[in-house]
Amino acid sequence: MINRINIGIRPFSINRYYTVYRGHTNISASGRIWRDKILDYIKDLDITLTDKPLHVIYDFGFSSMEQDIDASIKPLQDTLEGIIWVNDIQIVKLEVNKYIVKEDFISIEWNELKES
């Protein structure tokens, strides 16, 4: 079972991931394209869905300093719901790192925590 994924894709901003239409929040067209790229990349990986409390580490590689680190968290968490974790409320410890690099990337690591 793996607990770390590295994806060569630009982290996506929540500001573009969701759209509101007539009072309803939906994933935007560009958000669906980004989500589908993530899902296509991880579809054949040996990932076991967990319902345990989690410690999650996100490493975001941006090719520009302009990208806001916190805006990239929620789209990724929602995309991975039902694949890595049942619900993102299971994430009880979160570390997020931002790197300025030539090629964008996302790295996700997760570890189950002992329930107390």
N, C-alpha and C positions, 0 to 999 in steps of 0.2 A: 504494500500500500504506500502510495506517495503522499507527502504532506507539503510539497513545494512545487510551484509551477512558475515557469519563466515564459513570458509571451512577448514577442517582438512587435508590440502595437502601442500606439500613443494612448496614454490615459485619457479618458473622456471626461468632460466637465458636466456636472449636474445642470449647469445653466443651459446646456444644449441637449441633455439626455431626455429631459421631460418637457412636455408642452401642456398647456392648459387650454381646453376648448369647451366652451359652454359650461364652465365650472367643474369640469372633469379633468383630472391629471392623467395623462397617458405618455407612453414612451414615444418620442419623436421618431420620424422616419430615419434620421441620421443616427439616433440612439439605437434603433432596431438593427441597423446595419452593423454598428460597433458591437452590440451584444451578440449578434449572430457570428461575427468573426471570433469573438472570445469562445463561444460555445462550440464552434467548429474546431478550434484548436484543441480544446480539452475533451472532446467527445470520446476519444479512444483511450484516454488515460485511465489508469486503475485508481480511481478516486472512490473512497467509501464515504457515503453520506453519514454524518454524525449528528446526534442530538445532544451532545455533551457541551458543557461550557468550554469556550475556546480562547486561546491566546493567538492573535493574528498579527502578522507582520506584513506590511505592504512596502515594497520598494518601488517608487515611481521614477523612471528615467525620462526626463523632458529634454527636448532639443532646444528649448527656450526657457529663460527664467520667468517669462510672462505667465506661465500656467500656475494656477492657484492649487496648492497641494490638497487642501481640504475639499475642494469641489470635485475631486476625482474619487473620493472614497465611496459615497453612496451608490453611484452607478455600478461600481464593481461589486459591492456587497449585494445589491439587488440581483445582479446577473448570476452570482454564484449561489444564491438561495435555491435550495432544492438539489444542489449538486455537491457542494462541500458541506454546508450546514442546512438544517431544516429551516431555520429562521435566523436572521442576523442579530436577533436579541441574545443569541447564545454567545456572542463575542463580548467577553467580560474584560479582556485586556487587549489593547490595540496599540501597535507601534507603526508609525508611518515615517518613511524616509524619502527625501527628494534629492535626486541627483541631476545635474546638468550634464548631458551626454550628447554625442553626435547622433545616435540613433535611439529613438524612443523605446521604452520597454515598461513592462509591468512584471513584478515578481510578487507572488503570494505564498506565504508560509503559514501553516496553521498547526496548532498542537492542542490536544485535549488537555484540560485541566482537571485535577481531582476535585470532585464535588465535596463541599464541606457541609 
